[in-house]
Amino acid sequence: MPYLTRQKFQVPLDRDQVARDWNQRGYSCGVFTDPPGREWKDFVHATNELVTVMVGKLKLTIGAEEILAEPGDEVFIPKGVRHSVKNVSPSTTHWLYGYD
């Protein structure tokens, strides 16, 4: 399964639509709001994770691969894989995350 699906969701993003889609696929749906430069480093989860940017831009490192995610993109992070997420936007980034 590829890590990145470009423009999976229509922009402007409807959080409820994403939550319904993810819930049907067995995922939760929460929101993070990060200031410019905030980074979440070296996480490993026992579950798969999905990430979708609502506003802004994120750089995700999944294993050895770097991905730039923009609004509407969906990123799949497999369980057991080390990953980091950084807000590379000059402004606040709002993004959704969910676990199966």
N, C-alpha and C positions, 0 to 999 in steps of 0.2 A: 504494500500500500504506500503510495507517495505521501510525503510529509505535508506538502502544500497543495491546496486546491484554490486557485485564483478565482475571485469573484463568486464564491459559493453562495453568498447572500447579497441581495440587492441593497444598494446604498441610496439614501440613508438607512442604516441598519435598524430593524425592528427587533428589539431584544426579546419580546414575547414570541416572535416567529422563530428566532434561533432556539429559544428554550423549548418550544414545541417540537422542532426538528430533532434537537438533541435528546429530549425525553423519549421520543419514539425510537431512538437508536440506543437507549439505555444510559444516557449521560445526564449528569446534573448540569446546572447552569448558574454560575455566580459572576460577579463583576469586580474588576480591579480598576482603580484609578491611580495612575502613576505620574509624578512630575517628570520633567525632562531629565534624562540621565539615570533614572532609577533602574537598578539591575537586580534581578533575582538569579543568583548563581548556583550552579551545580546541584540541581535537585534530581532526585530519583524517586519515582513513585511505584507502588505495587499495582497500580491501575493505569489504563490508558487515559490520555488527556486530550481534549480538544481546546483550541484557542482561536478566537475570532476577534479581530480589531474592530471596534465601533468607530472610534475617532483617533487619529494619530498614526503612528508607525512603530512597529516593534521589530527588533532584530532577535531572532531565536537561533540558538546554537543547539542542535540535536545531534548528540554524538560528535562527529567531526564535521557535520554539515551546517552551514550558516544559511538562514532564510530571512528575507525581509518581507514582513507581512503588513499589508495595508487594509483599510476598511473593506469589509466584505469577504476577505480571504479567510479560509479555514486551515488551521495547521493541526495535524495529527502527531502526537508525541506518544510513541509506544511505551508500555510499562517496562520498567527496568533499564531505561536508557537515560543516561545523564544529560541534563539540558539546562539552559540558562535563557532568560528573557530580559531584554533591555529596551527601555523607551528611547528610541533614537530620534523622536520628533522634537522640534524646538518648543513644543507646548505640551500640555497635559495629554496623556493618552488614556482612553477608556477602552478596556478590553474584557471579553467574556472568556471564561474558562469552565471546563466541566470534566468530570471523571466518570468512568463507567463502573 
